[in-house]
């Protein structure tokens, strides 16, 4: 019984940390400008966090296996251009275009997974190559020019509201995060993902198909990039080869700030949502205070470094705390 309670306590504290951090960041930003608590700004905040949060789900699963995906931003550029081309110029129904976006994302993820999992190219190198390739292919559509006015009322997928009250992006977030939280905790693949990231050799010896697990996480990451692409395109009713630039860093940062270990095997998918929220709140606060874009990038970079340092050193700090302040009861 004691062990079970102890495990539950760890899970709660793991969730409480990012939650407290998100609340503190919101309070600090609120003190710097009263515009932060404006209902219009909070609504914009909920819309802004949706794209990063959904994209970060796939990045988190890849990180859980000890991998990394640097190509998601370029995926968004390619997917929005391909989807816009098919709907506007080829006459595809909007629903077919949306489905195509998710499938194309999964295919691009499979490309990364093939090279990383089966051809043994390090994930950093494989996805860095994907970043360049996908961005280049995006510029092949429409002579590299953005495609505007994809379809009438296409913006409803981003700006629509359920019952005229709840923004649709919040519904998307709830559906996907609840699904993946349950999936990671109660499905066979979810447990295998954690096992591979925790100890790949032990996972292989226990009969887990490590290559298949890694490949699958990249496919899921690509599919979630497809979902994020739909929101990105509907936000401005357009596709562009410049969409998604740098967003892969926001997705990775959301996972790391949420407590996912870059070494793999540790983290909580719900915490990734809190990590995404922290990033968006910080960006929103900097924008409201008219902080230059250059300083915004520096600030986000510093936050990422701090999160990684905490992840790398928290075991040592915990051991020192136990040594000097007494053993755990």
VEXSELUM-842891 format. One record per residue (C-alpha): x, y, z. Coordinates in steps of 0.001 Angstrom, whole numbers. Each point is the difference from the previous one (the first is absolute). Example, Ala and Ser with C-alpha at 12.3 -4.5 7.8 and 13.67 -1.06 7.14 Angstrom:
<rs>
{{12300, -4500, 7800}}
{{1370, 3440, -660}}
</rs>
This chain:
<rs>
{{0, 0, 0}}
{{2819, 2364, 903}}
{{1661, -527, -3362}}
{{-3223, 719, -1863}}
{{-561, 3203, 1924}}
{{3550, 1017, -600}}
{{-377, -457, -3749}}
{{-3202, 2010, 3}}
{{1761, 2749, 1915}}
{{2703, 179, -2637}}
{{-2595, 307, -2740}}
{{-1810, 2807, 1832}}
{{3183, 1948, 688}}
{{1056, -417, -3600}}
{{-3251, 1586, -1093}}
{{-7, 2633, 2732}}
{{3404, 1431, -983}}
{{-912, 1136, -3529}}
{{-3462, 1076, 1208}}
{{1475, 2232, 2713}}
{{2531, 1343, -2508}}
{{-2802, 861, -2457}}
{{-1979, 1791, 2717}}
{{3066, 1939, 1174}}
{{872, 1055, -3543}}
{{-3588, 1160, -563}}
{{24, 1998, 3258}}
{{3353, 1606, -822}}
{{-1122, 948, -3508}}
{{-3281, 1285, 1468}}
{{1961, 2354, 2274}}
{{1948, 1405, -2951}}
{{-3120, 950, -1963}}
{{-3678, 113, 895}}
{{-842, -809, -3620}}
{{991, -3621, 602}}
{{-3221, -734, 1910}}
{{-2157, 1612, -2661}}
{{-2569, -2529, -1269}}
{{984, 694, -3592}}
{{3646, -715, 768}}
{{-836, -3187, 1906}}
{{-2060, -1172, -2975}}
{{2921, 697, -2330}}
{{2244, -1849, 2443}}
{{-2213, -3090, -162}}
{{109, 95, -3785}}
{{3754, 561, -166}}
{{842, -2903, 2327}}
{{-1997, -2504, -2055}}
{{2397, -345, -2931}}
{{3102, -347, 2185}}
{{-1738, -2364, 2421}}
{{-1297, -2369, -2683}}
{{3302, -32, -1852}}
{{1842, -657, 3270}}
{{-1848, -3281, 597}}
{{1924, -1724, -2780}}
{{3288, 1613, 1025}}
{{-528, -1261, 3551}}
{{-572, -3598, -1083}}
{{3206, 74, -2048}}
{{1873, 1454, 2976}}
{{-1410, -2740, 2246}}
{{1932, -2537, -2129}}
{{3189, 2040, 318}}
{{-325, 1515, -3474}}
{{-537, 3515, -1351}}
{{-1957, 1418, -2950}}
{{1269, 3244, -1515}}
{{-2097, -172, -3167}}
{{-3513, 698, 1286}}
{{70, 3704, -874}}
{{923, -779, -3599}}
{{-2712, -2658, -99}}
{{-2552, 2705, 750}}
{{1274, 2106, -2901}}
{{-209, -2937, -2427}}
{{-3360, -1281, 1238}}
{{-1720, 3398, -103}}
{{1219, 591, -3560}}
{{-1022, -3467, -1205}}
{{-3407, 202, 1673}}
{{-646, 3510, -1327}}
{{962, -1079, -3514}}
{{-2346, -2975, -4}}
{{-2974, 1871, 1440}}
{{295, 3261, -1937}}
{{1534, -1033, -3318}}
{{-1019, -3661, -321}}
{{-3516, 398, 1357}}
{{282, -2515, 2828}}
{{-2746, 118, 2655}}
{{1202, 1709, 3169}}
{{-491, -3125, 2127}}
{{2088, -2038, -2461}}
{{2704, 2650, 197}}
{{31, -154, 3798}}
{{298, -3780, -34}}
{{2789, 256, -2557}}
{{1899, 2391, 2298}}
{{65, -2544, 2822}}
{{942, -2871, -2338}}
{{2763, 2027, -1642}}
{{1326, 880, 3439}}
{{104, -3680, 929}}
{{1871, -766, -3243}}
{{2575, 2701, 711}}
{{371, -1381, 3512}}
{{512, -3458, -1464}}
{{2811, 1460, -2123}}
{{1742, 1160, 3176}}
{{-736, -3295, 1731}}
{{1365, -2056, -2876}}
{{3387, 1683, 84}}
{{203, 362, 3772}}
{{-1425, -3324, 1208}}
{{816, -2434, -2800}}
{{2989, 1517, -1808}}
{{1615, 1036, 3309}}
{{545, 3643, -909}}
{{86, 2008, 3267}}
{{-3379, 1712, 508}}
{{1665, 3416, 184}}
{{1604, -484, -3422}}
{{-2978, -1728, -1627}}
{{-2512, 2654, 1057}}
{{2421, 2842, -718}}
{{176, -1333, -3559}}
{{-3803, -269, 7}}
{{-230, 3636, 1109}}
{{1918, 1100, -3081}}
{{-1673, -2419, -2427}}
{{-3585, 726, 1092}}
{{580, 3756, -104}}
{{1465, -281, -3487}}
{{-2934, -2062, -1273}}
{{-2419, 2569, 1488}}
{{1527, 2664, -2260}}
{{-713, -2145, -3082}}
{{-3736, 672, 396}}
{{-1454, 3100, -1703}}
{{3501, 1194, -925}}
{{779, 504, 3654}}
{{-2753, 2581, 508}}
{{-2586, -236, 2794}}
{{-3477, -1197, -946}}
{{-2714, 2251, 1388}}
{{-3757, -531, 412}}
{{152, -3801, -3}}
{{-3762, -365, 351}}
{{-2989, 1979, 1189}}
{{-383, 46, 3785}}
{{3127, -2144, 393}}
{{849, 2067, 3081}}
{{-2841, -1656, 1936}}
{{2263, -2940, 880}}
{{2139, 2410, 2016}}
{{-2329, 2823, 1027}}
{{-3231, -1996, 380}}
{{-1597, -517, 3417}}
{{-1973, -2884, 1444}}
{{-3441, 1217, 1127}}
{{1278, 3472, -857}}
{{2098, -3, 3184}}
{{2908, -2482, 16}}
{{2728, 589, -2638}}
{{387, -3084, -2183}}
{{3808, -150, 480}}
{{-627, -658, 3718}}
{{-2222, -2923, -974}}
{{2773, -1379, -2221}}
{{2498, 327, 2843}}
{{-2296, -1769, 2450}}
{{-720, -2881, -2386}}
{{3592, -664, -1039}}
{{1594, 454, 3417}}
{{-2529, -2184, 1784}}
{{408, -2664, -2675}}
{{3805, -43, 92}}
{{138, 225, 3802}}
{{-2147, -3127, 237}}
{{1863, -1638, -2871}}
{{3422, 520, 1549}}
{{-1126, -1323, 3377}}
{{-2197, -2931, -974}}
{{985, -1262, -3462}}
{{2712, -2498, -834}}
{{1733, 2411, -2384}}
{{-48, 2751, 2610}}
{{1814, -2198, 2497}}
{{2423, -1123, -2704}}
{{820, 3612, -860}}
{{988, 690, 3597}}
{{1937, -3278, 158}}
{{2008, 776, -3145}}
{{894, 3454, 1268}}
{{851, -1263, 3472}}
{{2332, -2793, -1095}}
{{99, -972, -3660}}
{{2131, -3088, 537}}
{{-2226, -1330, 2769}}
{{-3066, 725, -2118}}
{{1459, -1986, -2886}}
{{875, -2922, 2265}}
{{-3552, -31, 1347}}
{{-1345, -546, -3509}}
{{-990, 3540, -966}}
{{479, 871, -3650}}
{{2022, 3150, 647}}
{{228, 1052, -3647}}
{{-3755, -286, -460}}
{{-682, 2022, 3137}}
{{2322, 2814, -1064}}
{{-1390, -41, -3535}}
{{-3551, 266, 1363}}
{{794, 3042, 2140}}
{{1313, 1838, -3062}}
{{-3151, -898, -1948}}
{{-2164, 1328, 2838}}
{{2125, 3161, 151}}
{{-573, 531, -3718}}
{{-3745, -576, 302}}
{{-220, 2534, 2837}}
{{1961, 2448, -2150}}
{{-2773, -550, -2555}}
{{-2619, 921, 2601}}
{{1987, 3099, 971}}
{{305, 885, -3689}}
{{-3783, 50, -353}}
{{-247, 2543, 2810}}
{{2889, 2024, -1402}}
{{-1585, 145, -3454}}
{{-3482, 773, 1305}}
{{1355, 2766, 2238}}
{{674, 2174, -3065}}
{{-1872, -2046, -2620}}
{{3260, -553, -1851}}
{{2999, -2223, -514}}
{{3571, 1239, -68}}
{{3494, -1511, -349}}
{{1015, 2324, 2829}}
{{-2474, -1379, 2531}}
{{1392, -2011, 2889}}
{{3464, 1559, 40}}
{{1512, -544, 3423}}
{{-3114, -1702, 1367}}
{{1827, -3294, 441}}
{{2015, 1717, 2727}}
{{-3187, 1126, 1751}}
{{-1327, -3566, -134}}
{{3202, -1454, 1430}}
{{130, 2750, 2625}}
{{-3582, -757, 1055}}
{{935, -3631, 625}}
{{3200, 836, 1883}}
{{-1546, 2779, 2093}}
{{-2790, -2456, 793}}
{{2566, -2353, 1472}}
{{690, -2477, -2805}}
{{3590, -1215, 177}}
{{2065, 432, -3165}}
{{1659, -3273, 971}}
{{-3356, -1738, -434}}
{{-2189, -2221, 2123}}
{{-1416, 2670, 2278}}
{{-2772, 2587, -269}}
{{-3723, 611, -67}}
{{-1947, 976, -3100}}
{{-2320, 2306, 1979}}
{{3022, 1903, 1262}}
{{881, 772, -3620}}
{{-3224, 2009, -222}}
{{1096, 1990, 3048}}
{{3409, 490, -1611}}
{{-1639, 1339, -3162}}
{{-2161, 2292, 2111}}
{{3066, 1385, 1797}}
{{1714, 762, -3316}}
{{-3047, 1745, -1455}}
{{-597, 2022, 3189}}
{{3612, 1182, -33}}
{{-212, 931, -3694}}
{{-3321, 1747, 577}}
{{1418, 1956, 2934}}
{{3013, 1079, -2024}}
{{-2247, 1107, -2865}}
{{-2291, 1969, 2328}}
{{3049, 1755, 1440}}
{{1316, 791, -3501}}
{{3203, -1993, 516}}
{{1996, -290, -3264}}
{{-157, -3313, -1863}}
{{3725, -518, 525}}
{{-415, 124, 3787}}
{{-3000, -2339, -217}}
{{2135, -2627, -1719}}
{{2743, 437, 2601}}
{{-2526, -360, 2831}}
{{-1516, -3202, -1385}}
{{3503, -1394, -536}}
{{924, 732, 3617}}
{{-3193, -1702, 1220}}
{{875, -3110, -2016}}
{{3535, -60, 1434}}
{{-1314, 302, 3551}}
{{-2512, -2809, -588}}
{{2722, -2286, -1388}}
{{2356, 814, 2871}}
{{-2726, -820, 2512}}
{{-623, -3308, -1776}}
{{3693, -890, -97}}
{{791, 944, 3600}}
{{-3177, -705, 1951}}
{{1140, -3518, 990}}
{{3277, 1325, 1413}}
{{-1790, 2832, 1789}}
{{-2491, -2463, 1503}}
{{2860, -2207, 1243}}
{{1729, 2982, 1611}}
{{-3256, 1084, 1613}}
{{-522, -3491, 1387}}
{{3577, -145, 1261}}
{{-75, 3279, 1901}}
{{-3634, 222, 1074}}
{{-737, -3593, 879}}
{{-1179, -3132, -1706}}
{{-3429, -389, -1490}}
{{-2542, -1208, 2512}}
</rs>
